[in-house]
Amino acid sequence: MASITSTLSLSSTKPQRLFDSSFHGSSISSAAPVSVGLKPRSLSVRATAGYDLNAFTFDPIKESIVSREMTRRYMTDMITYAETDVVVVGAGSAGLSCAYEISKNPNVQVAIIEQSVSPGGGAWLGGQLFSAMIVRKPAHLFLDEIGVAYDEQDNYVVIKHAALFTSTIMSKLLARPNVKLFNAVAAEDLIVKGNRVAGVVTNWALVSMNHDTQSCMDPNVMEAKIVVSSCGHDGPFGATGVKRLKSIGLIDHVPGMKALDMNTAEDAIVRLTREVVPGMIVTGMEVAEIDGAPRMGPTFGAMMISGQKAAHLALKALGQPNVLDGSYVGDLSPELVLAAADSAETVDA
């Protein structure tokens, strides 16, 4: 067993505190700077590993085994999820939060469809490609649950990098046995039977993007008892769920989101998260498109809580315990469900 030792030089003087900050309300101290001209003290950091880095070799494997393992497992997933309980379309912050909340129930099978190779949507960065993610209270309680550290302010919290939220929730969600993420897969259409959404039509994302350049490339299908559309606001791949509902006559209009009003927008997104037609729940920024609600800009709390509300709407539709009818027993704080009652309310466009 190899041992690696390194020595760091740190200042022995107590550094002046420049910022008062906290994670989960507990005071943290600033890192001690390295000072030139002061006598350093030595700190030994010892790490051990179960292998020798100077003479490392992998166990041998046949290339065909790698191919068979990937193919067998993926095809098994496709067979398993060809008929499932819930399909979440779009793996942004709302979709991931929704799938996380639903899949707490091990009896509910959840498939996530994401057109991009990298799930997470816009939640890898804050506004204007900055790093920090702002979450207004009380949505910070969801961060406490999944274990994401933050800098606490009076009525909001700041995650130092948005990727901490996205990577943390994905690592917890995708480890569950009742969840499968199909990334690089597009939802090209809906399955509709008797005016009820009954699943999605799928294809490889690269195929979907090249229908105009090739001959007919037919899709596949995934039946579901509930579809949660979390496709985001309008754009090349945005609001596709509600736009398709309009084109087939299941809803009358999609007015699009209004200009930015952060305080109005977040409450409206959560309040208006609902089952818009039988079998299809809309969550996240796609709600703003169907209801003409304002955009919220670079705050993410409504995405998380809208996703949670959509999850409990799905659980209710499946006849499973949920907070909306009081049958849920769990750790969900009541403050997180800002609009527990069913509502057909819409925002004037």
N, C-alpha and C positions, 0 to 999 in steps of 0.2 A: 504493500500500500504506500503510494507516494505521498509525501507531505510537502506543502508549499508554504513558505514563510516570507513575509515582507515586513519592512519596518517603515513607519511613517513618522515624520517630524511635525509636531504640533506645538503651538505657542503655549507656554505655561502660564501666561497671563490671562485673566478673565476678560473676555471680549465685551465691549460696550454693546448693549442691546439696542438695535436700531429700529426694529419693528415688533409690535405686539400682534401675534397671530395665534390661531388655535386650530386644532383638528378635533372635531367632535367636542368642542368647548374646553379642551384641556390645553393649558399653556404649553407652548413649545419654545425652545431657545434657539437663537441663531447659531449657525455653525461657527466654530472657532477659526479665525483666519490664520494663515501661516505668516509669522512676523519675521522680518529680516533683522539680525543683530541681537536677538534675544536668545538666551540659552534654551535649546529645545529639549524636550523630554521624549524618550523613545516609547513607542507603542507597538507591540508585536501583534500581528494579525495572522492566525494560523488556520489554514483550510486543508481539509483532507478529502481525498477522492478514492473511490474503490478501484481505480485502475492506474496504471503507470503511463503518464503522459509522454515520457521519453521513449516508450516502446509500445505504442498503442496499435492494435490491429482489430478489425471487425471479424465476427464470425462469418464464414463463407455462406453465400446464398446463390441460387440460380436465378437468372433474370426472369425466367418464365414464372417462378413462384411469386415474384413481385407483381407481375401482370395479373396472374390468377387471383391473388388476394384482393387487389383493388377492384377487379371486375366482378368477382363473386359477391363481395360485400355491397357494392353499389347496386348491382342488379337485384340483390335480395332486398335492399331498401326500397327500390322502385316497386317491387312486387308487394312488399308490406304496406307501403303508403299509397298504393293505387286506389285504395278506399280507406279513408281515415276519418277521425272525428272532426279535426279543425285544420284548415289550411290558412296560414298567415302569409299574405302576399306583401313582400317588402320587409327587409330586415334592417330598417333604420332604428332610431331610438324608441319610437312608439311600437313598432313591430316586435322588436326584441323584448321590450318590457311586457308586452301582451303575451308573447309565447312563454316568457319566464313565469308569469303569474298563472297562466292556464296549466302549465306542466308541473306545478306543485302537486296537482292531483295525478297520481300515477296511473289512474284508470283512463285518463284522457290522452289520446295519441295526437301529436301535433307535428305537422309538416310545415316548414318555412321555405317559401320560394323567394329567391333573390336573384335578380337579373345580373348584378355585378359579380365579378369574381370575389371581391372583398365586401362582405356584409358590414353594416354599420351606418350606411347612408351618409348624412352630413355630420354625424356625431363623432368623427375622428378629430375634429377641430372646433373651436369656438367661432365667433364672428370674424369676418374678414381674414380668414386663414390664421387667426391667432390661436394660441394653445389652450387658454383657460376656458372652462365651461361654467356658466352661471346657472344656478338652480335656485328658484325662489322658494321660500318656506311656504307650506310645510312639506313640500316634496322631498326635502332632505331626509325625511324619515325612510324613504325608499333607498337612499344611498346608505343609510345606517344598516338596513337589512342586508344589502348585498356586499357591504364591507368596503365601500369606497371612501377614502379619506378626503377631507375638505377643509378649507379655511373658512371659519364661521364668522359672518357679519350679522348685523342686527336683524334683517328680514330676508337675507339670502345667504347662500354659501357659494364658495368658489372651489372647483376641482382644478388642481394646478395644470392638468392636461386632460382634454376631453377623451383622449384615447384610454385613460385609466378607467373611465366609466364603461366605454364600449368593450374593451378587452375583458374587463371583470365580469360583466353580465354575460358575455358570450361564453366565457370559460365555465361559468356555473350552469348556464342553460344547455350547452351542447354536451355536457357530461351526463345529462339525464337520459335514461334508457328509452323514454317515451317521446323523444324529440329527434327529428332529422332535419338538417339544413341542406337544401338543394340549391347551392349557389351556382352562378353561371347558367341559371335556368330562368327562362322568361315565362310569365303567365300571358299567353297570347289572347285568351278569350275566357269567357265564363261558360260553364254548363248551366243551363236554365231549363227547368222542367215545371210546367204549369205555373209560371210566374214566380217560381222559387229558385234561388241560386243554389245549385247542388254540386258545385265543384269548379275546377279550373282546367283550362286547356293549356298544356305546357309544351315547350320546345327548348332546345339548347339556345342560349342567348345569342351565340354567333350565328346560328341558323336563322333565328328570328330577325336579326339585323340584315340578313342577306336574301330575303325573299324576292327582292326586286332584281337580284343579280343572277339567280339560279332558277331552274325549273321547279315545279311544285315539290315542296318538302313538307309533307304532312306532319302534324303534331302528335302529341300523346295526351292523355287525360288523367286527372286525379279527382276522384269523387270525394266529397266531404259533406258532413252534416251541417257545418258552419264554415263560411269563408270570412276571414277578417281582412279587409282591404286597408293596407297601410302604405300606399304608394307615394305619399308626399304631395307637395303642391305641384302645380302645373309645370311642365317641362318636357324634355324629350321622352322621359320614361315616367313622368309624374301624373298623378290623378287618373291613372288608366282605368281603375275600377269604376269610379263614378262616371267617367266619360263614356265607358261602354254601356253602363246602365241607361244613360240618356239616349245613346244611339239605337238601342233596341226598344226604347219606349217604356222602360220600367220606372223612370223618373222624368220629370218634365224639363228641368233646366239645371245647368251647372253654372252659376253666375261668376264663379271665380272669387279668389280672396281679395279683400279690400287692402288699402294701404296700412302701414304699420301703426299699431296701437298696442303696445306690450301688455299693459294692465288689462285692457278689455279682452285681448286675444286669448290669453292663457285660460282664463275662466271660461270663455266661450267654447274653446276647443274641448275642454273636459265636459262641460255641460251638454254639448251637442253630440258627443260620441254616442252612437246608437246603432240599432239595426235599421238600416234605411229601407231595405226591402226584405221580404222573408228569406232567411238564409245568409244574408250578407250584412256584416257589421263594418262600419267605417271608423277609423281611428287616426289620430295624428293630424298632420297638416292637410290631409285629404278632406278632413271635415270642413276646413275653411273654404275649400273649393266648392263644395256642395251647398254650403250655407251662406256664402258671402261674408264670412267673418274676417276680421283684420288679420294680417300677418303679425307674428310676434317678434321676429328678429332673433338675435342670438341668446335666447333663454330656452332652457330645455325641460323645465319641470313639467309643463303641460304634456310634453311627449310621453314622459314616463307615466303620468297619472292617467292620461287618456288611454294609454296601452293597458294599464291595470283595469280601468273601467271596462274596456272592450273585452278583456279576459273574463270578467265576471258576468258580462252580458252573454258571452259564449257559454260559460258554465251553466248559467240559468237556462239558456235554450236547450242545453243537453240534459237538463234535469239533474245537474250536479250541484253540490253545496256551493253557495255564492253569497256575497255580502248584500246583494240587492234585495233578496227576500229574507235575509237574516238567518239563512241556514248554514253559513260558513263558520267554521271554527278554525281559527288560525291566528297568525301574528299581524295581519293587516290592520294598520291603525285607521280608525274611522275618519280621521282628518284627510286621509288620502282619497277617499271617495267623495269628491266635492259635489257630485250630483247623482245621488243613489237612485232616485225615482226615474221611471221611464218617462220620457218627454218627447213630444213631437215639435218642440219649440225650434224655430229657426231664426236666424239673424236676417233682418231686411237687407236685401242686396242694394 
